[in-house]
């Protein structure tokens, strides 16, 4: 059996009742977080173009779009929601795979699940299968997609979306293998946005969700795809990373060692590769005092992170767009010290002299790490004008499996993302956390609608 066939065989026999309780709870936490980041993306009008295009195909009204409450065909609703989940870069990250797992899984689960009238237990089973698929494909080549200029979330996420949609649509295992084979020809997502801070990265999860649902629909209609789409001579791994990957890299521990429980929930709306560094810097805020007292700030970061959050140096010091600022460790560090925190509103105004001036005093020392960059330690050294030298480090970023946000902190993040624009966000949060208990998905998603008077 090929890797795809074995993934589908496992997913089609997955009994959610046999999944450990902590894994089921983790899936609910990620759906809560992803729904909240989508509401925030809608509130801040972070990616209005996605909905503008999707809404040109208004019929049949199969699935709900978060924020607007509009009902669209499932693929278009998934495209809109996937873009919204990722629009502010506040959604979760699996460090080993370096994928935004929920941005790949949630939009397909909500859209295909609502179209099919699925109950909560069915949604939960599909979601867990999707989480395991996208993370395992990504982790098989750590940082391998990024090093070749591909966004792993989208090129891996399309397979998870196709699997989720196939399961929720009721396809046979053979049809599902075809769907994943078709999805491989739709896998895309370039990191070239890093050159100018453009918005293409926001679109990637939306496209992978749309493509995954479309692949499942094509397979249901009789289209076929190669079962060797992952490991084949022209399959995903060789074509996108230039590497041959053993099936064990994807399948070892499947159904026993759960990647769903290893996904980091972000406390900052910016690139995950900067989080541990910012966590370390935040430890020194009380000792630093006034940011004007700082002479230099030097971070120690993995070499693989440098092209994404540190270089080109001149661009990182003066980001041109909010999205570009989210990928600048220097600018984000300066904003953290000037403002005392980093939130969604941090990126509303980039033209702040005090932040730009402090960013110019930030530098880095790179090193080769034995672990993946997104789970590497954070270390910073701050030199003050009075001669003092302060250092801090953290073994991993806050929100990860070794230092997770509590359920209370996660609900607080959700409520803050919803703001005053939705009714009873705390009550809604508790319903989404209990994903298996959802009785009417359409009714639940309608409660994410943002009131236009707020």
Beta strands, then each sheet from edge to edge (+ up, - down):
strand 1: 63-64
strand 2: 71-72
strand 3: 93-94
strand 4: 263-264
strand 5: 294-302
strand 6: 362-367
strand 7: 378-384
strand 8: 389-394
sheet 1: 1+ 2-
sheet 2: 3+ 4-
sheet 3: 6+ 5+ 7- 8+
end
